[in-house]
Amino acid sequence: MLCVGEVIVDLICEGRLSPGEPPRSFVPHPGGALANVAVAVSRHGMAASMAGGVGDEHWGAWLREGLEAEGVATDCLATVIDIDTPLGIVLFDELGEPSFQIYGEHISDTMLACRPLLGPAIDQAGAVVVGSNTMVGEVEREVTRHAVEIAHENGIPVLFDPNHRPNRWKVEDRAREFCLELAGGSALIKCNRGEAALMTGESEALDAARILAASGPRLAVVTDGAGPVVTAGAAEEVFTPEDCAVTSPLGAGDAFMGALAAGLALRSWDFRRIAEVLPEATAAGSAACGHWRAQA
């Protein structure tokens, strides 16, 4: 499973802040949506590889070592000389919802550095996983499209998790446009209810999943926090996760996606068997809610 995307440092203020309350100390944790997915894939029994890039300083080495310790291959993770690894500042409001601010202008550089490595890596992959964060800038957008194109040429399924961060887009319609582009070329889309509504204009989760499945993916999966997970396309299912204590929702969707992808891969991409995979995927998402960090 080749995950194509950002590898960043999450600097997390581990606490809920009231309006106007200044943040306290920050704790560094490994992050990046697709890096989180790669870790979850590895933890759920499938080989995972990370395609992206880091700087040639302490943080880049730290992130690489962390991925390797989790069993994620880093052959396609470029080290770029003379740049800083991007940092993500993560704050939680009083309801526990996270907000993100990315510092560092080198995401384009790190993604571009991995482009020459994509062909050989995708040739060996059983699937390619992408997200929308690498569609924000022109350079990383073309790298993402290149990865999808190679996957299509090789008959390798593309899995898409939007992981939409509104503050990273100047124009919301652009986010919708690029998410629909990736969804249309994917075998599987996994998104939350808000992302599904962004792409379809439909607030009801199952109806949104049906619209998404009709746009190209063989299977659409829509999560809704503690609410039911619904699927459409190859199989229509409704699964309600068990209640869990929530410290932070950070990384819950990534953990769900990794477990979902691993479970389907272990079933030879028979999307009709999605009901067998949902209990493990929702359990992974729930477990991630027990920590402040994304890679629980």
MARPASE-429434 format. One record per residue: x, y, z of N, C-alpha, C in turn. Coordinates in steps of 0.2 Angstrom, whole numbers, padded with zeros to 4 digits, always signed. Last residue first. Layout:
% residues N
XYZXYZXYZ
...
This chain:
% residues 296
-0010+0036+0086-0012+0033+0092-0008+0027+0093
-0006+0048+0078-0004+0041+0077-0004+0038+0084
-0010+0060+0083-0014+0057+0077-0012+0050+0077
-0012+0064+0101-0008+0063+0095-0012+0059+0089
-0020+0063+0112-0020+0069+0108-0017+0068+0102
-0031+0048+0112-0025+0051+0113-0025+0058+0110
-0043+0041+0109-0040+0041+0116-0034+0045+0117
-0045+0040+0096-0048+0046+0100-0046+0046+0107
-0040+0029+0091-0036+0035+0090-0039+0041+0094
-0050+0020+0094-0044+0020+0098-0040+0026+0097
-0059+0023+0084-0061+0024+0091-0055+0024+0095
-0053+0018+0073-0054+0026+0073-0056+0027+0081
-0053+0005+0076-0046+0008+0075-0047+0016+0076
-0066+0002+0076-0062+0001+0082-0056+0005+0082
-0069+0004+0062-0072+0009+0067-0068+0008+0074
-0061-0007+0057-0060+0000+0055-0063+0005+0060
-0068-0018+0062-0061-0017+0064-0059-0009+0062
-0081-0017+0057-0080-0017+0064-0073-0015+0066
-0079-0016+0042-0081-0010+0046-0080-0011+0054
-0076-0028+0036-0071-0024+0038-0073-0018+0043
-0088-0035+0033-0083-0038+0037-0077-0034+0040
-0094-0026+0025-0097-0027+0031-0092-0030+0036
-0087-0027+0013-0086-0021+0017-0088-0022+0024
-0087-0036+0002-0086-0039+0009-0085-0033+0014
-0088-0030-0010-0094-0032-0007-0094-0035+0000
-0075-0027-0013-0079-0022-0009-0085-0024-0007
-0062-0036-0013-0069-0038-0014-0073-0033-0010
-0048-0035-0012-0052-0029-0015-0059-0031-0017
-0044-0046-0005-0042-0046-0012-0047-0040-0015
-0044-0045+0008-0050-0048+0005-0050-0047-0002
-0034-0037+0012-0033-0044+0014-0039-0048+0011
-0039-0025+0007-0033-0028+0003-0033-0035+0005
-0048-0022+0017-0051-0024+0010-0045-0027+0006
-0040-0020+0028-0045-0025+0028-0047-0027+0021
-0032-0009+0024-0029-0015+0025-0034-0021+0025
-0042+0001+0023-0038-0001+0017-0035-0008+0018
-0047+0001+0036-0051+0000+0031-0048-0003+0025
-0035+0005+0043-0038-0001+0044-0043-0004+0039
-0034+0018+0037-0029+0013+0036-0031+0006+0038
-0046+0024+0040-0044+0023+0033-0039+0018+0032
-0045+0025+0054-0051+0021+0051-0049+0019+0044
-0034+0033+0055-0034+0026+0058-0039+0022+0055
-0039+0045+0049-0034+0042+0046-0033+0034+0049
-0050+0048+0058-0051+0046+0051-0046+0043+0048
-0042+0051+0070-0047+0045+0070-0049+0043+0063
-0033+0062+0070-0031+0055+0067-0036+0050+0067
-0041+0069+0083-0036+0070+0079-0033+0063+0076
-0051+0070+0093-0053+0066+0087-0047+0066+0082
-0047+0067+0110-0046+0071+0104-0048+0066+0098
-0053+0059+0120-0048+0064+0121-0048+0069+0116
-0068+0051+0122-0064+0055+0117-0060+0060+0120
-0073+0034+0124-0071+0041+0127-0067+0044+0122
-0086+0027+0113-0079+0027+0116-0078+0034+0119
-0098+0016+0108-0097+0022+0111-0089+0022+0113
-0096+0007+0092-0097+0007+0099-0095+0014+0102
-0104+0012+0076-0098+0010+0081-0100+0011+0088
-0115+0005+0066-0114+0010+0071-0109+0008+0076
-0117+0004+0049-0114+0001+0055-0113+0006+0060
-0125-0001+0034-0125+0004+0040-0122+0001+0046
-0121-0003+0017-0121-0006+0024-0122+0000+0028
-0122-0009+0001-0125-0004+0005-0125-0007+0012
-0109-0012-0011-0113-0014-0005-0115-0009-0001
-0104-0005-0021-0103-0012-0022-0108-0015-0016
-0113+0008-0016-0109+0006-0022-0109-0002-0022
-0110+0014+0000-0114+0013-0005-0110+0011-0011
-0111+0015+0018-0108+0013+0012-0113+0013+0007
-0109+0023+0034-0114+0020+0029-0109+0019+0023
-0108+0023+0051-0105+0023+0045-0109+0020+0040
-0118+0032+0064-0117+0026+0059-0112+0028+0053
-0108+0043+0075-0114+0041+0072-0113+0035+0067
-0097+0049+0080-0100+0043+0084-0106+0040+0081
-0093+0053+0064-0091+0054+0071-0093+0048+0074
-0097+0047+0052-0101+0053+0055-0099+0053+0062
-0092+0042+0035-0092+0041+0042-0095+0048+0045
-0095+0033+0021-0095+0040+0024-0096+0039+0031
-0088+0026+0006-0089+0025+0013-0089+0032+0017
-0091+0019-0009-0091+0025-0005-0092+0024+0002
-0084+0009-0022-0087+0009-0015-0086+0016-0012
-0080+0012-0035-0084+0006-0034-0087+0006-0027
-0081+0029-0040-0079+0024-0036-0083+0018-0035
-0090+0037-0049-0085+0033-0051-0082+0028-0047
-0102+0042-0045-0098+0047-0049-0091+0043-0051
-0109+0034-0038-0112+0034-0045-0107+0039-0049
-0104+0036-0025-0102+0030-0029-0104+0030-0036
-0109+0049-0023-0102+0048-0024-0100+0041-0027
-0122+0046-0021-0120+0050-0026-0113+0049-0028
-0122+0037-0010-0124+0035-0016-0122+0039-0022
-0117+0046+0000-0113+0040-0002-0115+0037-0009
-0128+0055+0001-0122+0057-0002-0117+0051-0004
-0137+0046+0006-0139+0049-0001-0132+0051-0004
-0131+0043+0018-0132+0038+0014-0133+0040+0007
-0131+0056+0025-0125+0053+0023-0126+0047+0018
-0138+0071+0020-0140+0065+0022-0134+0060+0020
-0134+0083+0013-0132+0082+0020-0134+0075+0023
-0127+0086-0003-0132+0082+0001-0130+0081+0008
-0117+0091-0010-0122+0095-0008-0128+0092-0005
-0106+0083-0013-0112+0082-0016-0117+0087-0015
-0094+0088-0007-0094+0086-0014-0100+0085-0017
-0099+0092+0006-0095+0097+0002-0095+0095-0006
-0104+0080+0010-0109+0086+0009-0105+0091+0004
-0092+0073+0012-0097+0071+0008-0102+0076+0006
-0087+0081+0022-0083+0081+0016-0088+0078+0011
-0096+0079+0033-0095+0086+0030-0092+0086+0023
-0095+0065+0035-0101+0068+0032-0100+0075+0030
-0079+0059+0028-0084+0061+0033-0090+0064+0031
-0074+0046+0017-0074+0053+0019-0079+0054+0025
-0066+0036+0005-0069+0037+0012-0069+0044+0014
-0068+0028-0011-0068+0035-0007-0070+0034+0000
-0060+0018-0022-0064+0018-0015-0063+0026-0013
-0055+0019-0034-0059+0013-0033-0063+0014-0027
-0055+0036-0042-0054+0031-0037-0058+0025-0037
-0058+0046-0050-0053+0041-0053-0051+0036-0048
-0068+0053-0043-0070+0050-0050-0065+0045-0052
-0060+0058-0033-0065+0054-0031-0067+0050-0038
-0052+0068-0039-0049+0062-0036-0054+0057-0035
-0063+0077-0043-0058+0074-0048-0055+0068-0045
-0068+0080-0031-0072+0077-0036-0068+0074-0041
-0057+0088-0026-0060+0082-0022-0064+0077-0027
-0057+0098-0034-0051+0094-0034-0053+0087-0031
-0069+0105-0032-0068+0103-0038-0062+0097-0038
-0068+0108-0018-0074+0103-0020-0072+0100-0027
-0058+0117-0018-0057+0111-0014-0062+0105-0017
-0064+0127-0026-0058+0123-0028-0057+0117-0025
-0074+0131-0017-0076+0128-0023-0070+0124-0027
-0067+0138-0008-0069+0132-0006-0071+0128-0012
-0052+0146-0009-0058+0146-0012-0061+0139-0011
-0041+0144-0001-0043+0151-0002-0050+0151-0004
-0038+0131+0010-0040+0133+0004-0043+0140+0004
-0035+0128+0023-0029+0127+0018-0031+0129+0011
-0046+0128+0031-0041+0134+0031-0036+0134+0026
-0052+0115+0028-0055+0121+0025-0050+0127+0025
-0046+0101+0025-0044+0106+0029-0046+0113+0026
-0051+0084+0022-0052+0091+0020-0050+0096+0026
-0049+0071+0018-0046+0074+0024-0045+0082+0023
-0052+0062+0007-0051+0069+0006-0047+0072+0012
-0045+0048+0002-0047+0050+0008-0046+0058+0008
-0045+0035-0010-0045+0042-0009-0049+0044-0002
-0036+0023-0019-0040+0025-0013-0040+0032-0011
-0034+0015-0034-0033+0021-0030-0038+0022-0025
-0028-0001-0039-0033+0003-0037-0031+0009-0033
-0019-0003-0055-0019-0003-0047-0024+0002-0044
-0016-0003-0068-0022-0007-0066-0022-0007-0058
-0006+0005-0073-0004-0002-0070-0010-0006-0068
-0013+0017-0076-0009+0013-0081-0008+0006-0079
-0017+0020-0063-0022+0018-0068-0019+0015-0073
-0004+0024-0057-0008+0018-0054-0014+0016-0059
-0001+0034-0065+0003+0028-0065-0001+0022-0063
-0011+0043-0061-0010+0041-0068-0006+0035-0069
-0008+0045-0048-0014+0042-0050-0014+0040-0057
+0005+0052-0049+0004+0045-0045-0002+0042-0047
+0001+0063-0055+0005+0059-0059+0005+0052-0055
-0007+0070-0046-0010+0067-0052-0006+0062-0056
+0003+0073-0037-0003+0068-0035-0006+0065-0041
+0010+0081-0044+0014+0075-0042+0008+0070-0040
+0001+0092-0046+0003+0088-0052+0007+0081-0050
+0000+0096-0033-0006+0094-0036-0004+0089-0042
+0012+0101-0030+0011+0095-0027+0004+0092-0030
+0012+0113-0038+0017+0108-0039+0015+0101-0036
+0000+0120-0034+0001+0117-0041+0006+0112-0041
-0008+0116-0018-0003+0119-0022-0002+0116-0029
-0018+0106-0015-0019+0113-0014-0014+0117-0018
-0017+0093-0016-0020+0096-0021-0021+0103-0021
-0013+0087-0004-0008+0088-0009-0011+0090-0016
-0025+0086+0003-0020+0091+0005-0015+0092+0000
-0033+0075-0002-0034+0082-0005-0029+0087-0003
-0024+0059-0004-0029+0064-0001-0029+0071-0004
-0022+0042-0009-0020+0049-0009-0026+0053-0005
-0014+0026-0011-0019+0030-0007-0017+0038-0007
-0014+0013-0021-0011+0019-0020-0016+0023-0016
-0010-0005-0020-0015+0000-0020-0011+0007-0019
+0001-0013-0021-0006-0016-0022-0011-0011-0022
+0016-0009-0029+0011-0008-0024+0005-0012-0026
+0026-0009-0038+0027-0014-0033+0021-0014-0028
+0024+0002-0046+0024-0004-0049+0024-0010-0044
+0026+0012-0037+0019+0010-0039+0019+0004-0042
+0040+0013-0037+0036+0011-0031+0029+0009-0032
+0043+0017-0050+0045+0010-0047+0041+0008-0041
+0036+0030-0050+0035+0024-0055+0037+0017-0052
+0041+0038-0039+0034+0035-0039+0033+0029-0044
+0053+0044-0040+0053+0038-0036+0046+0034-0037
+0051+0057-0045+0055+0052-0049+0055+0045-0046
+0044+0063-0034+0041+0062-0040+0045+0056-0044
+0050+0068-0022+0048+0060-0023+0045+0058-0029
+0051+0081-0024+0057+0077-0024+0056+0069-0024
+0039+0086-0024+0042+0086-0030+0048+0081-0030
+0036+0086-0010+0033+0082-0014+0036+0081-0021
+0046+0095-0005+0046+0088-0003+0042+0084-0007
+0042+0107-0012+0048+0104-0013+0049+0097-0011
+0029+0109-0007+0030+0108-0014+0036+0105-0015
+0032+0111+0006+0028+0105+0005+0028+0104-0003
+0038+0122+0011+0042+0117+0007+0038+0111+0006
+0036+0133+0020+0034+0133+0013+0037+0128+0009
+0030+0133+0036+0035+0130+0032+0032+0130+0025
+0016+0128+0045+0021+0132+0045+0027+0129+0041
-0002+0126+0045+0005+0124+0043+0010+0129+0042
-0013+0124+0058-0010+0130+0054-0003+0127+0052
-0029+0118+0062-0023+0117+0060-0020+0123+0056
-0040+0113+0076-0038+0117+0070-0031+0117+0068
-0051+0100+0082-0044+0103+0081-0045+0108+0075
-0063+0101+0095-0062+0100+0088-0055+0104+0086
-0067+0101+0109-0062+0096+0107-0060+0096+0099
-0074+0112+0113-0078+0106+0111-0073+0100+0109
-0065+0122+0114-0068+0119+0120-0072+0113+0119
-0052+0117+0102-0057+0122+0105-0060+0118+0111
-0035+0114+0100-0042+0111+0101-0046+0116+0104
-0022+0116+0088-0025+0118+0094-0032+0115+0094
-0007+0113+0080-0013+0110+0081-0016+0112+0088
+0004+0117+0067+0002+0119+0074-0006+0117+0075
+0015+0107+0058+0008+0109+0059+0006+0111+0066
+0029+0111+0049+0027+0110+0055+0019+0111+0055
+0040+0104+0036+0035+0108+0038+0032+0106+0045
+0058+0104+0037+0052+0100+0037+0046+0104+0039
+0068+0115+0027+0065+0113+0034+0059+0109+0033
+0081+0112+0016+0075+0114+0018+0072+0112+0025
+0094+0107+0012+0093+0114+0014+0086+0116+0014
+0088+0093+0003+0094+0096+0006+0092+0104+0007
+0076+0081+0007+0078+0087+0003+0083+0091+0006
+0073+0064+0005+0076+0069+0010+0079+0075+0006
+0059+0055+0001+0065+0059-0001+0067+0064+0005
+0052+0040+0002+0052+0046+0006+0059+0050+0005
+0053+0028-0004+0050+0033-0008+0049+0040-0004
+0058+0020+0006+0062+0021+0000+0060+0026-0004
+0052+0017+0018+0053+0024+0017+0058+0025+0011
+0039+0007+0025+0045+0008+0021+0046+0015+0019
+0034+0005+0041+0032+0008+0035+0039+0009+0031
+0036+0000+0054+0036-0005+0049+0034-0002+0042
+0038+0009+0064+0031+0007+0063+0030+0002+0057
+0051+0013+0062+0049+0009+0068+0042+0006+0068
+0049+0021+0050+0052+0014+0050+0051+0010+0056
+0043+0032+0056+0039+0028+0051+0042+0021+0050
+0053+0037+0064+0047+0035+0067+0043+0030+0062
+0063+0040+0055+0064+0035+0060+0058+0032+0063
+0056+0051+0048+0058+0045+0045+0059+0039+0049
+0055+0060+0059+0049+0057+0056+0051+0051+0052
+0069+0062+0062+0065+0060+0067+0058+0057+0064
+0074+0068+0050+0076+0061+0052+0072+0058+0057
+0066+0080+0050+0065+0075+0045+0068+0068+0047
+0071+0086+0062+0064+0084+0062+0063+0079+0056
+0085+0089+0059+0083+0084+0065+0075+0081+0064
+0085+0090+0041+0087+0092+0048+0084+0087+0053
+0082+0089+0028+0088+0086+0030+0090+0088+0037
+0064+0087+0026+0070+0091+0026+0076+0087+0029
+0055+0075+0016+0056+0078+0023+0062+0082+0022
+0041+0068+0006+0048+0071+0007+0048+0074+0014
+0034+0054-0001+0033+0061+0000+0041+0063+0001
+0027+0039+0002+0029+0043-0004+0028+0050-0002
+0028+0024+0011+0027+0031+0011+0030+0035+0006
+0020+0008+0012+0026+0012+0010+0024+0020+0010
+0016-0007+0020+0015+0000+0019+0021+0004+0017
+0008-0023+0021+0014-0019+0020+0013-0012+0018
-0004-0026+0034-0002-0025+0027+0004-0021+0026
-0008-0026+0047-0006-0032+0044-0004-0032+0037
-0011-0014+0054-0017-0019+0053-0015-0025+0048
+0000-0007+0055-0002-0010+0061-0008-0015+0060
+0000-0002+0041+0005-0007+0044+0003-0010+0050
-0011+0006+0041-0010+0001+0037-0006-0005+0039
-0006+0016+0051-0012+0012+0052-0012+0006+0048
+0004+0021+0043+0006+0018+0050+0000+0014+0052
-0003+0027+0033+0002+0022+0032+0004+0018+0038
-0010+0037+0039-0014+0031+0036-0009+0025+0035
+0000+0046+0043-0005+0042+0048-0008+0036+0045
+0004+0050+0031+0009+0046+0035+0005+0042+0040
-0007+0056+0026-0006+0050+0023+0000+0046+0027
-0007+0067+0036-0013+0063+0035-0011+0056+0032
+0004+0071+0048+0003+0071+0040-0002+0065+0039
+0016+0067+0061+0009+0068+0058+0010+0068+0050
+0023+0064+0077+0023+0063+0070+0016+0064+0067
+0023+0078+0089+0021+0071+0087+0022+0070+0080
+0028+0089+0102+0029+0087+0095+0027+0079+0094
+0018+0100+0111+0021+0093+0111+0022+0091+0104
+0018+0116+0119+0016+0112+0113+0021+0105+0113
+0010+0125+0132+0016+0122+0129+0013+0117+0123
-0005+0134+0129+0001+0132+0133+0006+0129+0130
-0013+0147+0121-0011+0140+0121-0005+0140+0126
-0025+0158+0129-0019+0157+0125-0017+0150+0126
-0042+0160+0126-0037+0157+0130-0031+0156+0126
-0052+0164+0117-0047+0169+0119-0042+0166+0124
-0063+0151+0121-0062+0157+0117-0057+0162+0120
-0053+0137+0129-0059+0142+0129-0057+0148+0124
-0045+0123+0123-0045+0130+0125-0051+0134+0124
-0040+0107+0129-0045+0111+0126-0045+0118+0128
-0024+0101+0126-0029+0103+0130-0034+0107+0126
-0009+0101+0120-0013+0095+0122-0018+0098+0128
-0005+0107+0106-0006+0110+0112-0012+0105+0115
+0007+0100+0095+0000+0099+0098+0000+0102+0105
+0014+0099+0080+0015+0102+0087+0008+0104+0090
+0018+0087+0069+0012+0090+0073+0014+0093+0079
+0028+0087+0055+0028+0087+0063+0021+0090+0065
+0023+0077+0041+0025+0084+0044+0025+0082+0052
+0022+0072+0025+0025+0070+0031+0027+0076+0035
+0009+0071+0013+0013+0075+0017+0016+0071+0023
+0009+0058+0000+0006+0064+0004+0011+0067+0008
+0003+0042-0003+0007+0048-0006+0004+0054-0003
+0006+0026+0001+0003+0032+0003+0007+0038+0001
+0004+0010-0005+0009+0016-0006+0004+0022-0004
+0004-0006+0000+0000+0000+0000+0004+0006+0000
